[in-house]
Amino acid sequence: MKRTHYCGEFRQEHAGQRVTVCGWVQKQRDKGSLIFIDLRDRSGIMQLVFDETTDRAVFETASSCRSEFVLEATGIVRERSSKNPEIPTGDVELQVEELTILNKAVTPPFEIVDGCKTGEDIRLKYRYLDLRRPELRDNILFRHRFMQTTRRYFSDNGFIEIDTPMMIKSTPEGARDYIIPSRIHKGNFYALPQSPQLYKQLLMVSGFDRYFQLARCFRDEDLRADRQPEFTQIDFEMSFVEQEDVLKFTEGYISTLFKETMNIDIPTPLPRMTYAEAMNRYGSDKPDTRFGMELQDISELVKGCGFVVFDGAINNGGSVRAVVAKNAASVYTRKEIDKLTETAKGIGAKGLAWIRWADETPTCSFAKFLPEGMLDRIIETLGIEKGDVAIFVADKNSTVFGVLGALRLEMAKRLDIIPDQFNFLWVVEFPFFEYNEETGNWDAMHHPFTSPLKECIQYLDSDPGQVRAQAYDLVLNGTELSSGSIRITDPELQSRMFSALGISDEDAEIKFGFLTNAFKYGAPPHGGMGIGVDRLVMLMCKAESLRDVLAFPKVKDASEPMTNAPGEVDAAQLADLGIAIVNQEQ
């Protein structure tokens, strides 16, 4: 077998060449004295032609070919008399002289075409067939180019690619670990890494001042369209840097990546916004900035207005905020607003107040509770005009932000006002701590090795809620791509952080002693981040789900339909590990 070209390579300049191609039958059309076969490989489609000049045995072989047969064809490239502008090879075809059926195929369970209507459950069961479809194939090929560009950029900038272990000690990182029982050390377990966080910091202590890795990471958490239990991140760390250095380097990577893989110019420096500003304007720490509809705080305006819902929220330390959707009254009828209210209740709101201006005068769900003139002042302040819809939430700030932030996105999608573009944003100055209402403790918003801003250290013991971190997230179109920070290298400050988080000296030594002890031997200042490969590729490919950019993804219950993983293991294997299954109830 001597394949000379891929099917998708042929153009008019190849006319007259004798070539050999291999691939799968996309379609066979038998016209009696004329047979056409569209042969497909990973590069595209080439039309094969068999006519009255073709050897009879070859013609009969072509006549027997069916969808997904595997063929090898040799012949002369010629210009097509009837060109097909829909495919890159549409100006030429292959006049076949030799044809070999390398393998036959049974009828596939679905047609191998873009826009396949077969349900995803069936396509995932036969994923090896689904990957032959051009849209998935192109996503996987794009991901390859993405990875190659990434490796070149980091290597060209002095980074060293180093693998870190896949079986590690379980340490608290926010999500549940996947654990692996040890056969040798019965009763003890390894964990699969949620990230290489601790190892990359140790590499900084080791003197490898610029590290990167295309790291496989694992988190045992509930799935959604942009989350998988196993994922890849571009993990990197840099020594002798400040936050500005990390952000500038990352911007250079993003700019290079988009230019080399998509020929799109991403202007730098990227916009920046503090966490507090992002929450106040968008109700989210990963805001989609491609459209407006920003949150507006009217707490001062309506304070003491007599409407018990508004007054109660403000008096309890919360706020009253609104989102105005321009020209939305025709879409958001009373019935649709009722549906939106149910959605709001489902994500934490007690209800939804609204103003809808569809006719000559606006309709307001809470007008009867307001003093004279207040409604007009609200309308003027918010800039509500005829045709607009405004929604209001009054509650504690965390609820107001969460609900309005989510409804803002839902309404924009329904109104189809989100432009098709790439909007990057740095979100900086995250709170170091977030209060856990269930436990009454302060938890680390990122991780306990994040360095606080110097001016905030004074609040560590007296007012943890005031402490802001040297932490930064990169956001694209409302999706968090990465999270990073400048790390703590001062053992005394690290000890204070552990104490503020309720981690005793003994627990800190058990969980993190190997890292904190390493810092005693001269730790350089360092920082870095991890960029989610799967999410970034999904957005660049404009795919609807991570499953569209992964070769063999998991589904919502973390199973893999093609191989039926996870599966049971036999009793002997369990005995080897010292494990007994005592309850299999879900």
N, C-alpha and C positions, 0 to 999 in steps of 0.2 A: 504494500500500500504506500503510495507516494503522493499524498495530497500536496498540491502546489500552491493553492490559494484558499482563502476563506470565501464563502458564498457572497458576503456583502461587499467584497473588495472591488468588484468588476465595474469598469467604466468604459467609455468608447475607446480609450487608448489601448485597451486590452484586445480589441478586435483583431482576429487573425492568429492569436496565440493558442497553442494546444495546452490545455490545462487539465488538472484532476481536482475534483471537489468531493467532499463527503458531508453527509448530513441526514436530516430527517425529512420525510415527505410532508410538506404542509398541505398540499392539495394536488390531486391528479385529475386532469381533464382529458377524457378520451373522445376525440372527434371522429373516430373511425380510421381515417387514413392519416390522422394527425393527433399526436399525444403531447400534452404539456404537463410537466411536473414542476411545481414550485419546491425547490430544495432549500431547507432552512438549517443554519447552524447559528452559533452565538453571535455572529456578525451581521446576519440578515438573510435575505432570500435571493436566490438566483433561479431564473426560469430555464429549465431543460427542455429541449425540443427533440421530438422523434417524428420523422416524416417518411415519405416514400423512398428516400435515399438511404434510410437507416437499415442496417443489417436486420434481417427478419427475426433472428434469435434475440437481438437486442430490443427490437420493437415489441416482441411478445413479452419479454421480461418487464419492459416499461408498462405494458398493458395490465400486468398482474400486480403492479404496485398499489398499495393502499396507504391511507393516512398513518404516519409515524413509522413506516418502514425505514430502515437505515440503509442508505445507498452510498456507493462509490461510483462516480461518473467521470469519464474522460472524453474530451472532445474539443472542438474548435469554437472559440468565442466569436460571435458575429453580431452585427448591428441588427436590432429588431426593426421589423417593418412597421409594427404597431407598438409604439413606445408607451411605457407606463410611468407617468410622472409622480406617482404615489410612492415609489420606492427608489432608493438611490441607484439600484442596478437596472432601472427600467429602460435604459437605452440599448441594452445588450441582452443576449441569451446564449446558451451553450448548445450547439449542435452536437448531440451525443454520438460517440462512436463505440464506446465500451461502457457497459453498465453491469454492476454487481450488486445483488441484494446481500448486504452484510448481515442483516437480521430482519425478521418479520415482526410485526406487532399486532396484538389483538386490538379491537376497537377500544379506544380510550374512554374513560367514564365521562369526559367532557371534551369540548372542542378546544384545541390549543390555539386560542386567538385572544387578542385584547378585548376588554369589555365582556369577558365571559360571564354569562348569567348564572352559572352553576353556583350553588351556595358555597361559602367559604369552608364549611365543615368537610364537604367532599373534596374540595381542592387541597385542603391541608392534609387529608388522609393520603392523597396522591401528590404530595408536594413535589416530588421529582418530576412529575408531569407539569404541574403548575409553573415551575421554574423555567419551562421551555417557552412560556408565553412572553412575548416581547416586552411588555411593560414591567414584569418582574425581572426578566433577564437584564434589561437595561438598568434597573435599579442596582442589581448586584454588580454589574460592570462599572457603574458610576461609583459605587462604594469602593471598588478596587482602586480606581483612579484617585479617589479621596485619600485612601490610606497611603498610596505611593507619594502623593504630594505632601502629606503630613510628615512622613519619614524624611523626605528630602529637606523640608523646611527646617525641622528640628536639627537634623544632622548638619546642615549648612550653617547653623547658628551655634555650633559648639556643644550640642547636647549629646549625651551618651545614652544609648538604649540599653536598659538593664532590666532583666526579668526579676520579679519578686515572687515569693512562694505562693502557691495556691492552697496549701494546707497550713493554716496559721492558728494561733491561739485566739479564742473568742474574746473580743473586747467590746464594750458597749459603744455602738456608733449610730444609734437612733432607730435602726430597723432590726428585724429578727434575723439572726444568722442561720444559714444552712450549716448543719453540723455533720461531721463524719466520725463514726466510732472508730477507735483504734483497736486493732486485733492484738497488738503486742501489749499495749497499756490498757488493759480491760477496765471499763468504767470511766475512761477519759476520752475526750473528743477533740478533734480538730474543728475549725470553722473554715468555710470558704470565705474569701475576703470580700467585704463590702466595698473596700477600696484599699489601695496600697499605702494608706496615709502614714502609718507608723514606720514602715520600711523605707519610704522615700525620705522621711526626716532623718532616719539613721544613715542613709546614703549621704546626706549633707554633712553629717558628723564625720563620715568616712573620707570626705574630701572630694567626692564626685560632685562638683559644684553645679553641674547642669545635667539633670537626669530626665529622661522621658521613657514612656512605655505605653504601648497600646494594650491596656490592661483589661483583662476579663474580671468582672466584678459580679457579686451575687447578693441579692436581698430577698428574703422570704417575706414578701408583702403582697397585698392585693393588687391585681393587675388592672390596667386600663389601656386605652389606645396608645399612650406614649410611655408605657412602662412594661418591662419584661423582668422575670426573675433573674436572668443572666444578661449582662449587657457589657458593652465595651466603652472604655473612656480613654481619652488622650490624657494621661496622667503625667504631670511634670512638676519639677521643683527646681528652684534657683537659689544659690547662696549669694550673700553679700548684696542683697537687693532690698529695695523698699517697694511699697505697693505700686507706685508709679511705674517702676521698671517692669513688673509683671504685667500690668495692664497694657503698656506700650508694646511689649513683646507679643502678647496675645492678639492685639489689633493687627500687627504685622502678619501674623499667621492667618487670621481671618481674611485679610485683604488678599494675600497670596493664594489662599485656598479657593476663593470665589473667582479670582481672575484666571487661575490655571485650569480649573475644572468646569467653569461655566462662562468664562469670558465676561464676568460682571465686575464692575468697579465698585468696591465698597469704600465710601469716603471715610477717612480717619483724620483726627481722632474720633472715636465713637462717642455718642452722647452719654452723659452721666447724670444720675439722679440719686439723691439719698433715699434710703429706705423710707424715712418719714414723708418725704415729698411724694414718693410713689404711692404710698398708702393713702395719703390725703387726696391726691389727684385721680387715682385710678382704682383704689380699693384693693390693690394687689401688689405684692413684692416682685411680680413678674409681669408687668403691664404690657399690653399690646398697644403700641403707640402709633399704629397705622391710621387710627381714626380718633376723633375727639370724644364727645359725650363724657367729659370728665365729671367727677363728683364735685358737687358744690355744697359747701357748709352754710346752712342758714340758721344755725343754732342761736346766734346773737339776735337775728331778726325776729325769730318767733319765741324767744325766751319770755315766759310769763304771758303767753297769748291766751291761755285758758283752755287750750286743747290738751286734755289730760295725757294723751299719748306723747305729744311733743314735750310737754312740761315734765312728765315723769322721767323721760330719757335724759333730759338736760340736768334735772335735779339730782339724778343718780350718777352724774359724772360722764354721761354719754353724749350723744350729739344727734342732730337732725340733718340729714344730707339728702341731696336729690341728684338725679340724672335726667337730663333733658334730651329726648330723641326728636330731632328736627324732622318735620314732614312725615310723622309716623302715625297720625290719627287714622288714616285710611287703612293701615295694616293692623294697628292695635285698637280694635273695636272693644266695646265693653266686655264682650265674651272673651276676647284674647287677653285683656287685662286681668280678668278673673283667673285665666290659666296661669298667667305670670305670677299672680298672687299665690297660687298653690305651689308654684315652683319656689317662690321666696320662702314660704313656710317650710318647705322640704329641706331648705339649707339653713334654717335657723331663725328666720324672721317670725315675729308674732303676727305680722300682717304687712300690707302694702298700701300706702296712701298714694293718691294719684290726681293729676290734673290732665284732662283731655280736651283739646280745643279743636273740635271738628266743625262746629257750626258758627253762628255769629258770635255767640258768647261761650266761654270755656265752662266745662263741667268739672266739678271738684268733689272728690269723695269726702272731704272733711270741711267743706265751706261753712256748714251750719254751726260748727264749733268755734269759728274764728270771729274776732271782733270786726266791726265795720272797717273796711279799708285794708285789712291785713292781706286778703287774697290778692288785691291789686298790687300791693307792695311785693308779695312773693313772686308774682308773675313778672313784674318789672325787674326785680333783682336777678331772677334766673334767666331772663331774656326769652320767656315763653311767648311764642307767636301763634297765630292761627295755623292749624295743621300739625302742631306739636303735641307730644305726650311727655309728661314729667312724672317720674315715680319717686316716692319718698320712703325712707326707712328711718325710724327713730328707735335707738337702742344703745347698748354699750358699744363703744367704737369698734371692737373686734367683730361684732355681729354686723354692724352697719357696713364696714369695709368688705367683709366676706360676701354679704348678700348683694350689695350694689355692684361690687366688682364682677360678680358672676352674671348678674342680670344685664350689666352693660355689654358684656360679650355676647350673651344670648340675643339681645335685641339687635345688636349690630349685624350679627349673622343673618337674622330674620329679615332685616331691612336691606341686606346686601350692600352695605356701605364700606366694607373693608377692602381697600385696594390691594392688588396683587403686587407686592413689593417686599423687600427684606429690610426690616427696621430693627437694628441692633440697639441695645441699651445696656450700659453698666449700671447696676444698682449697688450703691456703696453705703458704708456706715450703718451696717445692720446692728440691731441691738445684740449685745453679747448674750444676755439672758432673756428667756421668756418664762413667764409665770405659769406654772402647772396648777390649774385650779383643782384638779382631782387630788393631787398629793400635797398641795400647799408649798411646794418647793420651787426654786428657780432652776431651770434646765438650760443647758447651753444650746443656743439656736443653731450654731454650726457644730463645733466640737470643742472640747476643753483645752485644746492646744492653740486656739486662735488668740492672737495678741489684741488686747484692748487698745484703743486710742490713748495716748499718754495723758491727755487732759481729763480722761474719764476714770483713771485708776483711783482717784480720791473717793469715788463713790462705791468702790467694791464692797465695803463693809456696811456703809450707811444707806445706800440707795441703789441696789443692783439694777433696777429698771432704767437708770440714767446712763449705764455703761454701754458705750458703742464700741464696735469691734472694727479692726482692720480686716474686714471681710468684704468680699465682692462677688456678685453673681453676674454672669453674662446672660442676657435675655434676648431672644429673637422672636418677634411676632407673638409675644405673650407666652412663650415657652422658655423655661429655664434650661439653658444649655450647660452651664457649668457653675461651680461654686469653689471659691478658694479664699485664702487668707494669708496674711503674714503670721508666722508662728511665734509662740513664746519660746525663748531659749534661756531665760533667767529662771533658775530653779526656785528662787524665793517667790517670784511672781507666779510661777506655775503652782506652787504650794498654796498660795492665797486663792487662786482660781479654783483649785480642787476643794478648798474649804468652803468657798462661796457656793459651790455646787453640792455641798453636803457629802463630799467624798472624803472619808477619813484618811489619815496618813497610811494606815494599814491597808485599806482597800486600794489606795493609789499605788502602793508598792506592789501589791499582788497583780493589779491589772496593767499598770504602766511602768513598773519599776525598771524594766529593761531600757525604756526610752529615757526616763528622767535620770537614770544613772549614767547613760551615755552622754547626756548634756554636761555632766561634771568634767568631762575630758576635753572641753573646748568645742562648743557648738557655734558655728557661724550663724549670723542672722540669715534667715531664709524664708521663702514663701513660694507658693505655687497654686495649682488648681487642677481640677479634672474636668475635661470637656466631654460631654456625652456624644459619642460618635453616632449612635443609632438615632437619637433625636435630631441631630444636625443633618444627617443624611436624609431623614424623613422629610424635613422641612425643605431642604434643597431640591429633593425630587418631587416635592408637592404631593407626597403620598398621604393617604388618610390614616395610616396606622404603622406602627413599628413593624408589624408583621410583613408589610410590603417591602421592607428593606433588609430583612433577615432571611438567610437561606432556609433555616429550619426553626421557626419560632414556636413559642409556647402559646396556648390559648388562655382564656380568662381564668380557668381553674388551675393554671400552671402545668397542665398536661401537654403532651406532644402527640397528636392524633396519629401520625404516621407510624411511629414505633410503639405507641401505647405506653410511653413513659409518663409517670413512674410506674414500676411494676413490683410485684412481690418477689422476694428472694426465698430460697429454700431453707429448711430448718437447719441444715448443716452449716450454712453460711452464718446464720444468726447465732448458732452455738459457738462458732469460731470467735465471734465478737463478744460473746457473753451477754447477748441481748435476747430477751423474750418479749413477744408481743402479747400483752395481757388484755387489750381492749381495742378492737378495730372499729368501734362506732365513730361516726363522723361528728 
